[in-house]
């Protein structure tokens, strides 16, 4: 079985090209920065994973995906190789996208992208969490949930 599930942020806007011929197809390439679970020497690290989407998935990426947004991708790993112009064999590994979707709301994504563009500004402190990793909800909140 060859199945991959990734969640990360786009390192730049997708690069979209169209195949030649009568029935041209969109082909989108983008790179996801996927945080590693553990930190090295106290610093967060990430893997930069190349993804390629075809057809409607590529058109969706071209229309809606922008640098900095967080997305989830399901697909399969595909390896390949080619000989570059210097005659050197180059090996490739990409995730062929089968499903892709937003992993956060547009407001959060827009906020993150704006914050990233103001790198000199300090980031807000995260909400306090209990020892089990869940955020503490203050007493007295009696609102109903927006879903059943």
C-alpha beads as a LAMMPS data file, in Angstrom:
LAMMPS data file: protein, C-alpha beads

148 atoms
147 bonds

1 atom types
1 bond types

-500.0 500.0 xlo xhi
-500.0 500.0 ylo yhi
-500.0 500.0 zlo zhi

Masses

1 110.0

Atoms # bond

1 1 1 0.000 0.000 0.000
2 1 1 1.291 3.471 -0.913
3 1 1 -0.645 6.127 1.048
4 1 1 0.573 9.478 2.400
5 1 1 -1.226 12.030 4.562
6 1 1 0.486 15.384 5.137
7 1 1 -0.420 18.632 6.825
8 1 1 1.732 21.672 6.297
9 1 1 2.066 25.167 4.928
10 1 1 2.730 26.105 1.327
11 1 1 6.228 27.514 0.901
12 1 1 5.111 29.559 -2.137
13 1 1 2.171 29.844 -4.536
14 1 1 1.614 26.699 -6.635
15 1 1 3.331 26.594 -10.017
16 1 1 0.721 25.568 -12.605
17 1 1 1.351 24.515 -16.179
18 1 1 -0.896 22.972 -18.793
19 1 1 -0.042 19.915 -20.857
20 1 1 0.152 20.272 -24.623
21 1 1 -2.394 18.816 -26.985
22 1 1 -6.085 18.908 -27.704
23 1 1 -7.162 17.859 -24.200
24 1 1 -4.731 19.911 -22.124
25 1 1 -4.603 19.169 -18.409
26 1 1 -3.518 21.407 -15.544
27 1 1 -0.471 20.243 -13.567
28 1 1 0.260 22.031 -10.272
29 1 1 3.463 21.705 -8.287
30 1 1 3.900 23.012 -4.788
31 1 1 6.018 22.369 -1.720
32 1 1 4.666 21.784 1.772
33 1 1 6.668 22.643 4.872
34 1 1 5.672 19.888 7.299
35 1 1 6.756 20.371 10.898
36 1 1 8.606 17.508 12.517
37 1 1 7.174 16.238 15.760
38 1 1 10.403 16.596 17.713
39 1 1 12.746 19.553 17.946
40 1 1 16.468 19.394 17.264
41 1 1 18.599 21.349 19.752
42 1 1 15.450 23.122 20.959
43 1 1 14.544 24.427 17.491
44 1 1 11.577 23.331 15.426
45 1 1 12.484 21.612 12.158
46 1 1 10.458 20.894 9.053
47 1 1 10.570 18.670 6.005
48 1 1 9.935 20.280 2.627
49 1 1 7.909 17.867 0.552
50 1 1 7.176 18.313 -3.136
51 1 1 3.598 17.662 -4.264
52 1 1 2.088 17.429 -7.734
53 1 1 -1.632 17.627 -8.543
54 1 1 -3.336 16.951 -11.863
55 1 1 -6.585 18.042 -13.544
56 1 1 -9.265 19.499 -11.271
57 1 1 -7.041 19.195 -8.196
58 1 1 -4.434 21.344 -9.981
59 1 1 -7.032 23.903 -11.053
60 1 1 -8.285 24.116 -7.456
61 1 1 -4.725 24.654 -6.197
62 1 1 -4.142 27.375 -8.787
63 1 1 -7.332 29.199 -7.838
64 1 1 -7.288 28.952 -4.032
65 1 1 -3.865 28.006 -2.652
66 1 1 -1.398 30.734 -1.690
67 1 1 1.920 30.835 0.115
68 1 1 1.590 30.342 3.867
69 1 1 -1.798 28.654 3.991
70 1 1 -2.103 25.370 5.850
71 1 1 -3.460 22.431 3.865
72 1 1 -3.907 18.695 4.209
73 1 1 -2.911 16.408 1.351
74 1 1 -3.639 12.716 0.798
75 1 1 -1.870 10.908 -1.976
76 1 1 0.879 8.490 -2.888
77 1 1 4.653 8.704 -3.105
78 1 1 6.084 8.462 -6.591
79 1 1 9.778 8.220 -7.374
80 1 1 11.481 8.829 -10.676
81 1 1 14.690 9.952 -12.308
82 1 1 15.965 11.913 -15.270
83 1 1 19.277 13.017 -16.733
84 1 1 19.857 16.771 -16.467
85 1 1 21.555 18.961 -19.069
86 1 1 24.963 18.242 -17.508
87 1 1 24.460 14.500 -17.997
88 1 1 23.953 13.843 -14.269
89 1 1 21.260 11.412 -13.150
90 1 1 18.760 13.189 -10.831
91 1 1 16.392 11.190 -8.612
92 1 1 13.006 12.626 -7.633
93 1 1 10.418 11.888 -4.976
94 1 1 7.010 13.584 -5.067
95 1 1 3.615 13.106 -3.487
96 1 1 0.976 12.678 -6.197
97 1 1 -2.082 14.419 -4.771
98 1 1 -5.328 12.458 -4.676
99 1 1 -7.134 14.717 -2.175
100 1 1 -6.329 18.179 -0.838
101 1 1 -8.187 20.542 1.453
102 1 1 -7.764 23.555 3.682
103 1 1 -6.568 22.740 7.209
104 1 1 -7.642 26.023 8.814
105 1 1 -10.226 28.733 8.318
106 1 1 -9.588 31.532 5.838
107 1 1 -9.440 34.093 8.665
108 1 1 -6.730 32.124 10.482
109 1 1 -4.839 31.582 7.229
110 1 1 -5.046 35.270 6.272
111 1 1 -3.908 36.191 9.764
112 1 1 -0.932 33.819 9.532
113 1 1 0.095 35.105 6.100
114 1 1 -0.155 38.720 7.288
115 1 1 1.840 37.879 10.401
116 1 1 4.529 36.145 8.356
117 1 1 4.887 39.266 6.219
118 1 1 5.491 41.344 9.376
119 1 1 8.278 39.143 10.683
120 1 1 9.582 41.859 12.988
121 1 1 6.337 41.862 14.978
122 1 1 6.220 39.465 17.969
123 1 1 3.665 36.659 17.763
124 1 1 0.835 36.535 20.309
125 1 1 1.126 34.101 23.181
126 1 1 -0.835 30.861 22.689
127 1 1 -3.909 30.187 24.814
128 1 1 -3.193 28.479 28.109
129 1 1 -3.539 24.710 27.955
130 1 1 -3.920 22.187 30.726
131 1 1 -1.470 19.338 31.303
132 1 1 -3.449 17.079 28.943
133 1 1 -2.975 19.522 26.043
134 1 1 -6.563 20.814 25.886
135 1 1 -7.444 24.489 26.260
136 1 1 -9.227 25.391 29.492
137 1 1 -12.745 26.752 28.878
138 1 1 -13.838 29.395 31.388
139 1 1 -16.865 28.671 33.570
140 1 1 -20.118 30.407 32.701
141 1 1 -20.071 29.810 28.967
142 1 1 -23.528 28.491 28.178
143 1 1 -23.545 28.880 24.393
144 1 1 -24.865 26.049 22.289
145 1 1 -22.571 24.307 19.860
146 1 1 -23.006 25.389 16.208
147 1 1 -23.542 21.790 15.091
148 1 1 -25.548 18.733 16.147

Bonds

1 1 1 2
2 1 2 3
3 1 3 4
4 1 4 5
5 1 5 6
6 1 6 7
7 1 7 8
8 1 8 9
9 1 9 10
10 1 10 11
11 1 11 12
12 1 12 13
13 1 13 14
14 1 14 15
15 1 15 16
16 1 16 17
17 1 17 18
18 1 18 19
19 1 19 20
20 1 20 21
21 1 21 22
22 1 22 23
23 1 23 24
24 1 24 25
25 1 25 26
26 1 26 27
27 1 27 28
28 1 28 29
29 1 29 30
30 1 30 31
31 1 31 32
32 1 32 33
33 1 33 34
34 1 34 35
35 1 35 36
36 1 36 37
37 1 37 38
38 1 38 39
39 1 39 40
40 1 40 41
41 1 41 42
42 1 42 43
43 1 43 44
44 1 44 45
45 1 45 46
46 1 46 47
47 1 47 48
48 1 48 49
49 1 49 50
50 1 50 51
51 1 51 52
52 1 52 53
53 1 53 54
54 1 54 55
55 1 55 56
56 1 56 57
57 1 57 58
58 1 58 59
59 1 59 60
60 1 60 61
61 1 61 62
62 1 62 63
63 1 63 64
64 1 64 65
65 1 65 66
66 1 66 67
67 1 67 68
68 1 68 69
69 1 69 70
70 1 70 71
71 1 71 72
72 1 72 73
73 1 73 74
74 1 74 75
75 1 75 76
76 1 76 77
77 1 77 78
78 1 78 79
79 1 79 80
80 1 80 81
81 1 81 82
82 1 82 83
83 1 83 84
84 1 84 85
85 1 85 86
86 1 86 87
87 1 87 88
88 1 88 89
89 1 89 90
90 1 90 91
91 1 91 92
92 1 92 93
93 1 93 94
94 1 94 95
95 1 95 96
96 1 96 97
97 1 97 98
98 1 98 99
99 1 99 100
100 1 100 101
101 1 101 102
102 1 102 103
103 1 103 104
104 1 104 105
105 1 105 106
106 1 106 107
107 1 107 108
108 1 108 109
109 1 109 110
110 1 110 111
111 1 111 112
112 1 112 113
113 1 113 114
114 1 114 115
115 1 115 116
116 1 116 117
117 1 117 118
118 1 118 119
119 1 119 120
120 1 120 121
121 1 121 122
122 1 122 123
123 1 123 124
124 1 124 125
125 1 125 126
126 1 126 127
127 1 127 128
128 1 128 129
129 1 129 130
130 1 130 131
131 1 131 132
132 1 132 133
133 1 133 134
134 1 134 135
135 1 135 136
136 1 136 137
137 1 137 138
138 1 138 139
139 1 139 140
140 1 140 141
141 1 141 142
142 1 142 143
143 1 143 144
144 1 144 145
145 1 145 146
146 1 146 147
147 1 147 148
